[in-house]
Amino acid sequence: MAHRIASVERNTLETQIQINLNLDGTGVGEFKTGIPFFEHMLDQVSRHGMVDLSIQASGDLEIDDHHTVEDVGITLGQAFAQAVGDKKGMTRYGHAYVPLDEALSRVVIDFSGRPGLFYEISFTRSVVGGFDVDLFREFFQGFVNHAQVTLHVDNLKGDNSHHQIETVFKAFGRALRMALTPDSRMSGMIPSTKGSL
């Protein structure tokens, strides 16, 4: 497979974002968004997805975190779309269950070319580490729309909101890792009977 890397820059009146991505990395993450809890979750994606990921974001945090979180999702989705290229030889589907103490989450992803987010999390608190947990849906929606993937995110149980969302991001990373893994039996082939994704 060709080098699966991407560099994407997105600049608006609300945010300026630069993302560098290597799908065949070693799980090295570097994040500067001004939102510590969000960075902690992004680090889970990098580490458990075994992708090298650098995200530099400057946004209108004096208003709130919404624009920065959503636009990071959009830009990350664009980076993944660029890095997977024609998708030849990739596994395509990925899934993971991840526990953290009492919490358990499941994430399933399909690099289908069709954006769809199916998101079921009943948080026990609305804010974790100063972060509005409603914004995680905005992050995933931005990612899905621009990576052109179908994504199912389900928190199956959990009493601690930090644990709930951390299991989701770890499972997201693991599902990505599975879906992105090259399949030697599919070498040079697109994993679809349609011949395109």
Secondary structure, 3 states (H helix, E strand, C coil): CCCCEEEEEEECCCEEEEEEEECCCCCCEEEECCCHHHHHHHHHHHHHHCCEEEEEEEECCCCCCHHHHHHHHHHHHHHHHHHHCCCCCECCEEEEEEEECCEEEEEEEECCCCCEEEEECCCCCCEECCEECCHHHHHHHHHHHHHCCEEEEEEEECCCHHHHHHHHHHHHHHHHHHHHCECHHHCCCCCCCCCCC
